[in-house]
Each structure stands twice: as C-alpha cells, then as structure tokens.
Amino acid sequence: MVKIRLSLKGSKKNPFYKIIVADSRSPRDGKFIEQIGFFNPKINHSNQKMYLNIERMNYWINNGALLTKKTKHLIKRIIKQNI
C-alpha cells in the first residue's frame, strides 16, 4: 500500500519535514517513491514555510495512495493558505 506521509529531516531542535510518497512498509526516513513537498515549522514566512505539488498529490491519490492523519491536516493548511 502506498501512503503520502511526512519524513523527518533536519537536526536537533531544528526539524524539517519532507512530504513524500512511500510504501507503507518502508521506514519513516527510509526509501521513498517521490517527494511532493516540504514543511518547515521554524520559518514564519508563509511562502518558504511549506510547499506542496498539488498536481502530483492528486495523481497519487487517484492511483490509490492514502494520506496519514498528520499529512491530511497539513495539506488542508497548505491549500487554505494558497486560496
């Protein structure tokens, strides 16, 4: 099963998340199929804080990918800010 989820990157006390498409059996920070965005909670500027390629996200959802709860919440925030 393919999932759209967050992958933790960055250093101690400086988190940075990639929004990735990965097999549900692979580890959180392991192998992934495609990176479709990122989220940096430490930056206050909205244009640099988060990015999501909505076309690729829709492609993967139409092909059966599932969103995790945290990713679903984050994507709602990204779409709300872009409108």
C-alpha positions as CSV (number, residue, x, y, z in Angstrom):
1,M,0.0,0.0,0.0
2,V,1.3,3.5,-0.9
3,K,1.0,6.3,1.6
4,I,1.6,10.1,1.5
5,R,3.4,10.9,4.7
6,L,6.0,13.1,6.4
7,S,9.7,12.2,6.6
8,L,11.7,13.9,9.3
9,K,14.9,15.7,8.2
10,G,17.0,18.4,9.8
11,S,19.0,18.5,13.0
12,K,18.4,18.6,16.8
13,K,15.8,21.2,17.7
14,N,15.6,22.2,14.0
15,P,13.0,19.9,12.4
16,F,12.3,19.9,8.7
17,Y,9.8,17.6,7.1
18,K,9.5,16.3,3.5
19,I,6.1,15.3,2.2
20,I,6.8,12.0,0.4
21,V,5.0,9.2,-1.3
22,A,6.3,5.9,0.1
23,D,5.4,2.2,0.5
24,S,3.8,1.7,3.9
25,R,6.3,-1.0,4.8
26,S,9.4,1.3,4.4
27,P,10.7,3.1,7.5
28,R,9.8,6.8,8.2
29,D,13.1,8.2,6.9
30,G,13.8,5.4,4.5
31,K,13.3,4.7,0.8
32,F,10.5,6.7,-0.9
33,I,9.0,6.9,-4.3
34,E,8.7,10.6,-4.8
35,Q,8.9,13.9,-2.8
36,I,5.9,16.1,-3.5
37,G,6.5,18.9,-1.0
38,F,8.1,20.1,2.3
39,F,7.2,21.7,5.6
40,N,9.5,23.8,7.8
41,P,7.8,24.6,11.1
42,K,10.6,27.0,12.2
43,I,10.1,29.6,9.4
44,N,7.5,32.3,9.8
45,H,7.3,33.4,6.2
46,S,4.3,31.5,4.6
47,N,5.9,31.2,1.1
48,Q,9.0,29.4,2.5
49,K,7.3,27.5,5.3
50,M,5.5,24.9,3.2
51,Y,5.2,23.8,-0.4
52,L,3.1,21.1,-2.0
53,N,2.9,19.9,-5.6
54,I,-0.9,19.6,-5.7
55,E,-0.9,18.0,-9.2
56,R,1.3,15.2,-8.1
57,M,-0.6,14.7,-4.9
58,N,-3.9,14.3,-6.9
59,Y,-2.1,11.9,-9.2
60,W,-1.1,9.7,-6.3
61,I,-4.5,9.9,-4.6
62,N,-6.2,8.9,-7.8
63,N,-3.9,5.9,-8.1
64,G,-4.8,4.7,-4.6
65,A,-2.4,6.4,-2.2
66,L,-3.6,7.1,1.3
67,L,-2.9,10.1,3.5
68,T,-1.8,9.8,7.1
69,K,-3.7,11.9,9.6
70,K,-0.9,14.4,10.2
71,T,-0.3,14.8,6.5
72,K,-4.0,15.3,5.8
73,H,-4.2,18.1,8.4
74,L,-1.0,19.7,7.0
75,I,-2.3,19.6,3.4
76,K,-5.6,21.2,4.4
77,R,-3.5,24.1,5.9
78,I,-1.4,24.4,2.8
79,I,-4.4,24.5,0.5
80,K,-6.2,27.0,2.8
81,Q,-3.2,29.4,2.7
82,N,-2.9,29.2,-1.1
83,I,-6.5,30.2,-1.7
